[in-house]
């Protein structure tokens, strides 16, 4: 089994988020995505909102209202 890791300095944070989501079944809790991207919520949230506005992702409320 091969392990792939994106390490290119030229990759955008948006592309990294989409790649992580695509390789994890397309669904992920925000806290887990934050840990995978190693980004603070203050940086992650605006990118997620932009991707949602573009229709690239769908943001939903979790079972605990978070």
N, C-alpha and C positions, 0 to 999 in steps of 0.2 A: 504494500500500500504506500502510495506517495503522499507526502504532506506538502501542500502548496502554501506559500506565504507571499503576500504582496508587500514588497519592500521598496518599490520605486519611489524616489523622492518627488517625481513628477505627478504621481497619482493625486487626484483631488480627494478631499475629505468626503465629498458627495459620492464619488465612485467607490471609495472604500466602504462606506455605509451600505450602498447598494450591493456590493460584492459580498459583504458579510451576510446581509439578509438573504440574498439568493442562495448562498451556500449553507444556510441554516433553515431551509424549508420555507423561507419567505415570511415567517412570523417570529417575533422575538420581543420579549419585554424590554422596555426602555432601559432598565437598570443593567440588564445583561448586554444590550447593545453598547451602552456606555462603557462597560468593562472591556468588551471586545475591541472597541475603538480607542480606549484609553483617553477619552475626551471628557471634559467637564460638561455637566448639563448646560451650562451657559453657552458653550460652543455647539453642543449637539442639538439642542432644541430648535434653534433658528434654521439649521440645515434640514431637520426633519419637517418643520413647517413648510419650508420652501419646496421640498420634494413632494409633500402632500398637495400643495397648491398646484403643482405641475401635473399631478395625477400619477406620479411615479410610485408613490406608496400610499397606504391608507392608515391613518392613525385611529385607533379605537381605544375605548376606555376598558381597562382590565376589570376582572371580577371583583376587585377590592376598591374600585372607583379611582384608581391611580392612573 
